[in-house]
């Protein structure tokens, strides 16, 4: 068993009906760009009734058809926010918690110590979060976190944090669920090691084309040139 094996995204997605929401952070193979991906999937009409919308450097989720919204609390939020030399990406409104803490001088970890998994028992959907820091001269660092239930009853929250120095060609992928189920089984273990190509279009196509065609909803990718800070984005909404 090779514990350092790094796989393309398609090997984690293809044939898996439901990995839920997922985020990827890493560095392109040529070492020149930071890579980010965030996608959402959905099984219910409420979950599927969503689209991504860019707002300058930020990304928000809004209803596709506002007349069909049942519960907006867990489906409408900002998955990506940019502040100064950092980019925050999460699967919920903890994006705003992290942003507030960072602006006030607090840490990524401090912010997430105030939050828990989502109150949607019996699934207890984890909160997954990441932050990229571009203060280093020739690279960047990133952190990934998952907040998940300690048990099937949702009695306590376990919080896990992972820290990485960005390495060319390597990314880390974390998602809310292992696969479909009832209840849906929560992601386990460390973020998965993935290959990050040089082309944002190759990266975007590989993810979108391998997500389950019935359950995928939206995908957003961003490549940031480490030397210049210039960003290139791609956005795909199934609802048009």
Secondary structure, DSSP 8 states (H G I E B T S, - for coil): --TT--B-HHHHHTT-S---SEEEEEE-TTSSEEEEEEEEE-SSHHHHSEEEEEETTEEEEEESSGGG-S-GGGT-S-SEEEETTEEEEESSTHHHHHHHHHHTT--HHHHHTT--S-S-TTS---EEEEEEE--SSS--EEEEEEEEESSTT--SEEEEEEEEE--BTEEEEEESBSS--SS--B--SS-EEEE--S-HHHHHHHHHHHS-TTTEEEEEEEEEETTT--EEEEEEES--
